[in-house]
Amino acid sequence: MVELLTVIALTIVVAIVPGPDFAVVLRNALVGGRLAGIMTALGIGLALGVHVTYALAGIGLVVSQSILLFNVMKLIGAAYLIFLGVTMYRTASREMPADVKTMGMPPLKALRWGFFTNATNPKATMFALSVFLQVTSPQTPLWTQIGYGAIMVSGVSLWFILVTMVFTLDPVKRQFIRMKLWMERTFGILLTLFGIGIALTTHSSRP
């Protein structure tokens, strides 16, 4: 029971604390519409499922003991976030893109944004490792650990779907359209800063 409550608490904290995942979901939902936000959330859930899978398989133990491997992963994640942030800033405009106006953000593109943002996020890696290397014990049955993984994935996905539902309400969307340019630039700057922050801590950090 203590393990279960700890997993739930960690999932809630990781989900609600603003970070790259939140910025990408919010941006895609406001620009591309509700479906884009939901697909981004599902992409994040799929990537978290990858983290859970390798943690369960024991690969996470290797990563947690190798500062070189972990730092390489962090640098890849940092580079992706910086690229995404710069792209978002450069493409910001006051007007909705013509293709978005007519059909919204392509669902697969939104899914891909969510997946790669989470897959390259060291915080997501640490989330999975902290659960399966510190919260659980060798006595925890495999099926129970799989259940914990399902809680983590579904909890984070549902949170970002809820964020999407709230921020795509008409009053919120109308407010966003009036502030579109500076909000997109803000999201771009935030993602870039997240990436720079990760890169600057790479040399001394280890799991």
Buried (B, 14 or more C-beta within 10 A) or exposed (E): EEBEEBBBEBBEEBBEEEBBBBBBBBBBBBBBBBBBBBBBBBBBBBBBBBBBBBBBEEEBBEBBEBBEBBBEBBBBBBBBBBEBBBEBBEEBEEEBEEEBEEEBBBBEBBBBBBBBBBBBBBBBBBBBBBBBBEBBEEEEEEEBBEEBBEBBBBBBBBBBBEBBBEBBEEEEBEBBBEEBEEBBBBBBBBBBEBBBEBBEEBEEBEB
